[in-house]
């Protein structure tokens, strides 16, 4: 299956058998691309996968953000979106003293959060799942959010290799922030280097094998 | 009509050599360079991001904010850097030329910043700027109905020419020079038309026809550039 790059205003397919998906629009008989990216068609649904641009939040995404502000009933977290992201007190799975929210998270703390819902007023977050919550140790790096699917790989294959080779625990936020924690700082730095290697070489085919070779050379 | 000689020997409907590139500014969310002959424009797009100052937020739809600047060394005689009457006007023109293709309804309370910078000027800077900005917006992954391309048509005495340069803009023989920058979307809808001088109704129709042909060529180049995978 070859995927080709489409530009806004370009017609992707013609005919009545197709449905317009994300990043596309139906104009008469044709399905037209509305944004720049790779076209993909499955079961008659045509969509465009973006190649560039800012992170667009989606329900269910796990992201990493920084506590920006504390209000009387929760935390405002900067997750790199234009909309305001809010983590309400009720979405914290433990007892919190309402007069001392900063005991849980202070301004400037980093946290792994999940997007619970997106509405007109902003984004609501939650930390009511396993693996979510305040980040206590390790390093956080930032990559281009469009490279995140490549770093994770098909069914997590790419990130699995990095985890196994370095012995680090890695959490990839959909907004491009990646949290690495290992036993030794050297291992963390190696994982960081590997992630940057993947994001720079993201256009290469057969990158998993390439990454294995890279690890052999690095060791 | 008798053979008309342009100062640089081009045919009346011949454009200058076009070069285009995307992704030239790593820090921007989208960027592009566009040059015709000696005119070079670069554009950078940031956003959509939260509109600041807050009182400029529009709760109904997003705001497109363009800033056009000319580098002080872009012309033969140094120009004072910073905003001028001319640059504010062109910034607004670029906004108006691009807004019809953008779907700003999706971004209430947000702003899309477009910075257009002219690093070398030889007439037709607003057109080069619009072409660069249109590519940069697409590169930033923003939903757009179509790409926009722009061209300046000139009338030297009575002859219509495409893509005027500085020497032609200063034409003094006969009726002098008339400058008509036109912007069009990929489906040949006009988003911007200016006229600096005098022209008859019949000839304006010819101008639009010429612009249509040239814009088609430019759009092809823009599309081709965007399709070449970076690196």
Interface residues (C-beta under 8 A of the other chain):
Chain A: X4 X5 X7 X8 X9 X10 X23 X25 X34 X35 X36 X37 X50 X51 X52 X53 X54 X82 X83 X120 X146 X203
Chain B: X23 X29 X30 X47 X48 X49 X50 X101 X103 X107 X108 X109 X110 X138 X139 X140 X141 X142 X143 X144 X145 X146 X147 X185 X186 X187 X222 X223 X226 X227 X229 X230 X231
